[in-house]
């Protein structure tokens, strides 16, 4: 099984970039039943730099 992740970093939720990426992923799925795809959109997400809060370390303890 092959998994392809499409990451859309456009600030628009349903713009041309998201549309094009969706079409590419659909095309990839049509090539073989062994291909699985998913898409992640960063539009509207708050992305901030690391603040060294150590939450990532605490969650794995």
LOGU-250834 format. One record per residue: residue in one letter; x, y, z of N, C-alpha, C, CB in turn. Coordinates in steps of 0.05 Angstrom, whole numbers, plus 5000, padded with zeros to 4 digits. Last residue first. Glycine has a CB too. Layout:
% residues N
{atom 'A'; {X; Y; Z}; {X; Y; Z}; {X; Y; Z}; {X; Y; Z}},
...
This chain:
% residues 61
{atom 'X'; {5110; 5221; 5562}; {5121; 5209; 5587}; {5101; 5190; 5599}; {5127; 5231; 5607}},
{atom 'X'; {5092; 5249; 5520}; {5104; 5223; 5514}; {5115; 5209; 5539}; {5126; 5227; 5494}},
{atom 'X'; {5075; 5298; 5539}; {5054; 5280; 5527}; {5066; 5252; 5521}; {5043; 5293; 5502}},
{atom 'X'; {5122; 5324; 5554}; {5103; 5314; 5575}; {5083; 5294; 5563}; {5088; 5337; 5588}},
{atom 'X'; {5142; 5338; 5504}; {5157; 5319; 5521}; {5139; 5307; 5542}; {5181; 5333; 5534}},
{atom 'X'; {5105; 5374; 5486}; {5111; 5350; 5469}; {5126; 5329; 5486}; {5128; 5358; 5445}},
{atom 'X'; {5108; 5414; 5524}; {5084; 5398; 5522}; {5088; 5373; 5506}; {5061; 5415; 5510}},
{atom 'X'; {5150; 5451; 5529}; {5155; 5423; 5536}; {5130; 5405; 5535}; {5167; 5422; 5564}},
{atom 'X'; {5151; 5502; 5510}; {5133; 5496; 5533}; {5136; 5468; 5543}; {5104; 5501; 5524}},
{atom 'X'; {5178; 5531; 5470}; {5193; 5514; 5489}; {5176; 5508; 5514}; {5219; 5529; 5497}},
{atom 'X'; {5149; 5551; 5430}; {5154; 5569; 5453}; {5168; 5554; 5475}; {5127; 5579; 5463}},
{atom 'X'; {5155; 5549; 5360}; {5158; 5535; 5385}; {5163; 5555; 5407}; {5181; 5513; 5383}},
{atom 'X'; {5112; 5594; 5322}; {5137; 5581; 5328}; {5137; 5567; 5355}; {5160; 5601; 5327}},
{atom 'X'; {5047; 5576; 5297}; {5065; 5593; 5312}; {5091; 5579; 5317}; {5052; 5603; 5339}},
{atom 'X'; {4990; 5577; 5261}; {5016; 5564; 5262}; {5036; 5583; 5275}; {5025; 5555; 5233}},
{atom 'X'; {4924; 5565; 5258}; {4943; 5583; 5271}; {4969; 5567; 5274}; {4933; 5593; 5299}},
{atom 'X'; {4889; 5555; 5198}; {4902; 5543; 5221}; {4922; 5564; 5232}; {4918; 5517; 5213}},
{atom 'X'; {4869; 5575; 5151}; {4854; 5580; 5175}; {4867; 5569; 5200}; {4827; 5568; 5173}},
{atom 'X'; {4899; 5525; 5112}; {4883; 5550; 5112}; {4867; 5552; 5138}; {4864; 5551; 5088}},
{atom 'X'; {4923; 5477; 5107}; {4932; 5494; 5129}; {4917; 5520; 5131}; {4961; 5500; 5126}},
{atom 'X'; {4896; 5414; 5094}; {4896; 5442; 5087}; {4904; 5458; 5111}; {4869; 5451; 5077}},
{atom 'X'; {4913; 5351; 5070}; {4912; 5368; 5094}; {4914; 5397; 5084}; {4936; 5361; 5114}},
{atom 'X'; {4888; 5292; 5042}; {4896; 5320; 5038}; {4893; 5335; 5064}; {4879; 5333; 5016}},
{atom 'X'; {4907; 5226; 5020}; {4893; 5244; 5038}; {4904; 5272; 5034}; {4896; 5235; 5068}},
{atom 'X'; {4903; 5163; 4985}; {4911; 5191; 4987}; {4895; 5205; 5010}; {4907; 5205; 4961}},
{atom 'X'; {4931; 5102; 4964}; {4912; 5115; 4982}; {4921; 5144; 4986}; {4910; 5100; 5010}},
{atom 'X'; {4940; 5052; 4917}; {4947; 5080; 4925}; {4924; 5091; 4941}; {4953; 5097; 4900}},
{atom 'X'; {4924; 5004; 4898}; {4944; 5003; 4920}; {4950; 5031; 4930}; {4969; 4989; 4911}},
{atom 'X'; {4895; 5011; 4854}; {4880; 5007; 4879}; {4898; 5006; 4903}; {4863; 4981; 4877}},
{atom 'X'; {4922; 5062; 4812}; {4923; 5036; 4824}; {4906; 5034; 4849}; {4952; 5028; 4830}},
{atom 'X'; {4905; 5110; 4788}; {4927; 5094; 4776}; {4927; 5066; 4786}; {4954; 5107; 4782}},
{atom 'X'; {4868; 5138; 4817}; {4859; 5123; 4794}; {4880; 5106; 4781}; {4849; 5143; 4774}},
{atom 'X'; {4899; 5164; 4854}; {4883; 5142; 4863}; {4873; 5125; 4840}; {4859; 5152; 4880}},
{atom 'X'; {4919; 5205; 4822}; {4937; 5185; 4833}; {4922; 5160; 4842}; {4954; 5197; 4856}},
{atom 'X'; {4873; 5235; 4813}; {4886; 5221; 4791}; {4905; 5200; 4800}; {4902; 5242; 4774}},
{atom 'X'; {4864; 5254; 4864}; {4844; 5237; 4852}; {4856; 5221; 4828}; {4819; 5253; 4842}},
{atom 'X'; {4909; 5286; 4869}; {4906; 5263; 4887}; {4885; 5244; 4876}; {4897; 5273; 4915}},
{atom 'X'; {4899; 5324; 4829}; {4923; 5308; 4828}; {4920; 5283; 4845}; {4948; 5324; 4836}},
{atom 'X'; {4852; 5348; 4849}; {4852; 5334; 4823}; {4875; 5316; 4820}; {4851; 5355; 4801}},
{atom 'X'; {4872; 5371; 4897}; {4851; 5351; 4898}; {4850; 5335; 4872}; {4823; 5364; 4904}},
{atom 'X'; {4907; 5409; 4875}; {4918; 5387; 4891}; {4897; 5364; 4893}; {4925; 5397; 4919}},
{atom 'X'; {4871; 5443; 4849}; {4891; 5429; 4834}; {4902; 5405; 4849}; {4914; 5448; 4826}},
{atom 'X'; {4841; 5462; 4894}; {4828; 5447; 4873}; {4848; 5431; 4857}; {4814; 5467; 4854}},
{atom 'X'; {4881; 5488; 4923}; {4867; 5466; 4935}; {4853; 5449; 4914}; {4846; 5475; 4956}},
{atom 'X'; {4894; 5528; 4884}; {4914; 5509; 4894}; {4901; 5484; 4906}; {4932; 5523; 4915}},
{atom 'X'; {4847; 5558; 4877}; {4857; 5542; 4855}; {4878; 5521; 4864}; {4869; 5560; 4834}},
{atom 'X'; {4811; 5552; 4941}; {4822; 5566; 4918}; {4833; 5547; 4897}; {4845; 5585; 4926}},
{atom 'X'; {4785; 5544; 4991}; {4776; 5531; 4967}; {4786; 5546; 4942}; {4746; 5529; 4966}},
{atom 'X'; {4816; 5573; 5030}; {4806; 5546; 5035}; {4799; 5531; 5009}; {4781; 5548; 5053}},
{atom 'X'; {4878; 5607; 5024}; {4849; 5605; 5016}; {4840; 5576; 5019}; {4845; 5614; 4986}},
{atom 'X'; {4931; 5603; 5034}; {4914; 5616; 5055}; {4885; 5614; 5048}; {4922; 5645; 5058}},
{atom 'X'; {4961; 5540; 5019}; {4949; 5565; 5010}; {4932; 5577; 5032}; {4933; 5560; 4984}},
{atom 'X'; {4983; 5491; 5029}; {4991; 5513; 5047}; {4980; 5540; 5037}; {5021; 5514; 5049}},
{atom 'X'; {4966; 5426; 5029}; {4959; 5451; 5016}; {4964; 5474; 5036}; {4929; 5451; 5007}},
{atom 'X'; {4993; 5365; 5018}; {4993; 5387; 5038}; {4988; 5413; 5023}; {5020; 5387; 5053}},
{atom 'X'; {4976; 5299; 5010}; {4976; 5325; 4996}; {4974; 5347; 5017}; {4954; 5327; 4975}},
{atom 'X'; {5006; 5238; 5016}; {4994; 5260; 5031}; {4998; 5286; 5015}; {5007; 5262; 5059}},
{atom 'X'; {4995; 5173; 4996}; {5005; 5199; 4987}; {4990; 5220; 5003}; {5000; 5203; 4956}},
{atom 'X'; {5015; 5108; 5008}; {4999; 5130; 5018}; {5012; 5156; 5009}; {4995; 5129; 5049}},
{atom 'X'; {5011; 5044; 4983}; {5025; 5069; 4981}; {5006; 5091; 4991}; {5036; 5075; 4952}},
{atom 'X'; {5017; 4976; 5000}; {5000; 5000; 5000}; {5018; 5025; 5000}; {4981; 5000; 5024}},
